[in-house]
Amino acid sequence: MLNTQCSIIREQFPILATEVYGRPLAYLDNAATTQKPRCVVEAERDQYYTANANVHRGVHYLSQQATDLLEQARVRVASFINAPSEQEIIFTRGTTEAVNLVASSYGQLLKEGDEVIISEMEHHSNIVPWQLLRDRRGIVLKVIPFCDDGILDLNAYKALFTDRTRMVSITHVSNVLGTVNPVQEMIRVAHSHGVPVLVDAAQSVPHFRVDVQQLDCDFLAFSGHKVYGPTGIGALYGRSALLEQMPPYQGGGEMISTVSFDRTTFEDIPYKFEAGTPNYVGAHALAVALDYIDEIGLDNIADYESRLTRYATERLSAIPDLRIFGNTPGKGAVISFLVGDIHHLDMGTLLDRLGIAVRTGHHCAQLIMTHYGVEGMVRASFSFYNTEAEIDALAEGIIRVAKMLQK
Ligand code: PMP
C-alpha cells in the first residue's frame, strides 16, 4: 500500500530531494537518524512563533499554553507505547540519557556484588552507563553472547541469573545486525527471578508497534530523532512502582517540592526526574511526529520496510564477495556488510560520491565488531520513504566501487 503513496510521502520530506555531487540523494542512514516531515519542522517553528514560554512556573497565558503542549505530548508518548499512565513517561534527551538515568538512579539502590545482565550486541549507550556504575558501586556486569547469525543465546541468558541479579538491560533491535530480540520472553524469564528489565527501543519504536504492557517491561527508552521527531528529545517509560523508589537523577529547578538549606523534598514522578527547563518544544514536535507515524500506520510501515529489507538483502547477497552480518528471520530494516577486503571507510566514501548515504565504522557497537573480528562495517538502513530504486542504486554503487577497489 505504501508503495503507491511513496511519492506523496517523500514530498513531506524536503531534504530527500537534495542532490549530492549532481546525483539524487539516496538517504540510507536512517538507523543513525531519520529525516523530518514538514509537520514536525512546522510544529517547532509554530510553537516558537505562537506558544513559547517557560513551562510549569508561569501563570501567564503563553506559559500555560506551552505547559499544556508539553503535558499533552506526555500523554501522546504514553499512548504511543501504551503506557498505563503519563506519569510513567519521563522526557529525556534521548535513549542515551534515559539509560544513564536508570543506571544512575536505580543504580543507587544496588550494592557491591549485585549483578546487571546486558548483551554482546548492545549499543555503547547500553554498556558504558553500566560500566560507570560498576566503577562507582562495584556491581558485576554479565553479558549474554550471540551466535554468528545474530541470535542471542537464550540458554546462556537463562544461566546468567543468580540471587544477585538486579537488572537486565537489553536492546529490542540491534542497530547493526537488525536482530529483533525476543524481549517479551526474556522479560518473562527475568521476572520469574524477580528482576526488572530495561528495553532499549531506539531501533524498534520507529519500525513497528511497541506496547510496554504487552512486553511487560519495567523501563523502555527511545529517541525522538530516530522516530521522525526532533533531536534532543526522547523518552523513558518506567513502571511507577520502581520510579517511586528511585532517587532523583539530577537536581535543580522543576524537580523539587520544597527547598531549604537543611532539607529538600522532591516532586512526584515524573517531574522528580526532570530537573531544569525541559525541551518542551521538542516534546511537542515529537508528539506531532508520533501522530504522523500513526497516520501512515505502523503496521503499514513494518510491512513496507520488511519488503524493502528483503529486496535489499536479495540484491546485496547477489554481489560477489559481499558478506552480510546478521541473518535472523524477520530482521529489522538494517543491513551491515563488507565486500571482500575493501575497507568500510573506502566503500562509504565512494558510495557518497554516488549520492548514496550509508554509515561506516563500528556503529557504537564495538563488541559486535570484536565478535566478528572486523574493525568496522558499512551499514545501510531503511525507512518507509526509501524506494526500491534507491536499493538498486545502492547495489549498483557497491558493484561499481568493488570493481574499482578490488584487485
Ligand atoms: N541504542 C541503539 C540500539 C541505538 O541504535 C542508538 C543510536 N544509534 C542508541 C541506543 C542511542 O541513541 P541516542 O544517540 O539517540 O541517545
Residues whose N, C-alpha, C, O or C-beta is under 5 A from the ligand:
A	BS01	PMP	A31 G94 T95 T96 E97 H123 S125 T171 V173 N175 D200 A202 Q203 S223
